Amino acid sequence: MPQGSAVRPRAVLASGLILVSAAAVAVVARYGLQTALDWIAAWRAAAAVPFILFYAFAAVVLLPDSLLTIAAGAIFGLAAGMALVSIGSMLGATAAFFLGRTFARDWVHRRTERWPRFGALDRAIARHGFWMVFLTRLSPIIPYGLLNYAYGITTVRVRDYLLASWVGMLPGTLLYVYAGTAAANLTAVISGRTPIGREDNFLLWIGLGATITLIGLLTYFARRELARELRS
């Protein structure tokens, strides 16, 4: 009886979290992500904190984050967009990590059993925690949302997880936020709201191309190093 009474509250709370997450996903699907983004764009000056919270919430309930990251660049610009996405993604990654380490641990175990390479990743993390988190953030072998939970059942130290996640996610964040900024600038030019010369337009595309190339190279080398670590 004591064992059952100890397990039951955790199971009930985990079930409650799953139900709340499912309801949240249903609400977003019903009313549309675009509605939320339209509101943020209309109230940009006051929307920074709601955007961060929404981004973190999306990470916890496993909603796609790429559209939100691009939207951050289009709505807030490069510098502010980078800052807001970094904060939101880290809040979400931290929350999911601790959920995976506590209430959602059994659920995460069941999900990771479907990933043949997770066992190798877990063993590599035991040897090189910070380095492996950093590499998987640059070249994820598991989607970002699920990876946050998966790290909760590994032996990685919280400090290493947080720092490596933040640094490793910066290049991808830069790419998507820059793409959103470029798209917003080009849209403004096409609509006639912002005049821009050919040279500025050219530099805009050159900057985007250079960013894609640099991050592509980082991803390539990270993937190669990650494969080598998982084989060892």
KAJODA-V205284 format. One record per residue. N is the residue number from 1. PSI is psi in radians with two decimals (* if undefined). Layout:
<<N | PSI> <N | PSI>>
//
This chain:
<<1 | -0.80> <2 | -0.68> <3 | -0.74> <4 | -0.70> <5 | -0.44> <6 | -0.59> <7 | -0.62> <8 | -0.83> <9 | -0.67> <10 | -0.74> <11 | -0.72> <12 | -0.77> <13 | -0.72> <14 | -0.73> <15 | -0.68> <16 | -0.72> <17 | -0.70> <18 | -0.74> <19 | -0.74> <20 | -0.75> <21 | -0.76> <22 | -0.71> <23 | -0.70> <24 | -0.76> <25 | -0.69> <26 | -0.69> <27 | -0.79> <28 | -0.73> <29 | -0.60> <30 | -0.84> <31 | -0.26> <32 | 2.36> <33 | -0.57> <34 | -0.60> <35 | -0.79> <36 | -0.73> <37 | -0.63> <38 | -0.72> <39 | -0.77> <40 | -0.72> <41 | -0.66> <42 | -0.54> <43 | 0.82> <44 | -0.72> <45 | -0.55> <46 | 0.07> <47 | 0.04> <48 | -0.88> <49 | -0.82> <50 | -0.64> <51 | -0.79> <52 | -0.81> <53 | -0.70> <54 | -0.68> <55 | -0.78> <56 | -0.73> <57 | -0.74> <58 | -0.66> <59 | -0.68> <60 | -0.70> <61 | 0.20> <62 | 0.61> <63 | 2.62> <64 | 2.39> <65 | -0.20> <66 | -0.73> <67 | -0.71> <68 | -0.68> <69 | -0.74> <70 | -0.73> <71 | -0.59> <72 | -0.72> <73 | -0.71> <74 | -0.61> <75 | -0.79> <76 | -0.23> <77 | 3.05> <78 | -0.97> <79 | -0.90> <80 | -0.69> <81 | -0.77> <82 | -0.80> <83 | -0.80> <84 | -0.75> <85 | -0.71> <86 | -0.79> <87 | -0.84> <88 | -0.76> <89 | -0.64> <90 | -0.64> <91 | -0.79> <92 | -0.75> <93 | -0.66> <94 | -0.79> <95 | -0.79> <96 | -0.66> <97 | -0.84> <98 | -0.53> <99 | -0.73> <100 | -0.50> <101 | -0.22> <102 | -1.67> <103 | -0.60> <104 | 0.30> <105 | -0.79> <106 | -0.72> <107 | -0.73> <108 | -0.71> <109 | -0.75> <110 | -0.66> <111 | -0.73> <112 | -0.35> <113 | -0.37> <114 | -0.13> <115 | 1.83> <116 | -0.55> <117 | -0.07> <118 | -0.61> <119 | -0.74> <120 | -0.69> <121 | -0.73> <122 | -0.74> <123 | -0.68> <124 | -0.63> <125 | -0.63> <126 | -0.49> <127 | -0.76> <128 | 1.29> <129 | -1.01> <130 | -0.82> <131 | -0.72> <132 | -0.69> <133 | -0.76> <134 | -0.80> <135 | -0.72> <136 | -0.41> <137 | -0.62> <138 | -0.66> <139 | 1.39> <140 | 2.27> <141 | -0.17> <142 | 2.47> <143 | 2.59> <144 | -0.86> <145 | -0.83> <146 | -0.57> <147 | -0.65> <148 | -0.80> <149 | -0.73> <150 | -0.66> <151 | -0.37> <152 | -0.44> <153 | 0.11> <154 | 3.14> <155 | 0.18> <156 | 2.46> <157 | 2.56> <158 | -0.76> <159 | -0.80> <160 | -0.73> <161 | -0.82> <162 | -0.85> <163 | -0.78> <164 | -0.63> <165 | -0.80> <166 | -0.86> <167 | -0.74> <168 | -0.47> <169 | -0.23> <170 | -0.79> <171 | -0.79> <172 | -0.68> <173 | -0.78> <174 | -0.77> <175 | -0.87> <176 | -0.68> <177 | -0.72> <178 | -0.70> <179 | -0.71> <180 | -0.70> <181 | -0.78> <182 | -0.74> <183 | -0.71> <184 | -0.72> <185 | -0.75> <186 | -0.65> <187 | -0.72> <188 | -0.66> <189 | -0.82> <190 | -0.66> <191 | -0.16> <192 | 0.10> <193 | -0.49> <194 | 1.96> <195 | 2.45> <196 | 2.45> <197 | 2.98> <198 | -0.64> <199 | -0.76> <200 | -0.73> <201 | -0.73> <202 | -0.79> <203 | -0.59> <204 | -0.81> <205 | -0.63> <206 | -0.75> <207 | -0.74> <208 | -0.75> <209 | -0.74> <210 | -0.68> <211 | -0.78> <212 | -0.74> <213 | -0.81> <214 | -0.80> <215 | -0.56> <216 | -0.73> <217 | -0.74> <218 | -0.75> <219 | -0.72> <220 | -0.87> <221 | -0.62> <222 | -0.73> <223 | -0.70> <224 | -0.77> <225 | -0.65> <226 | -0.76> <227 | -0.69> <228 | -0.73> <229 | -0.68> <230 | -0.42> <231 | -0.40> <232 | *>>
//
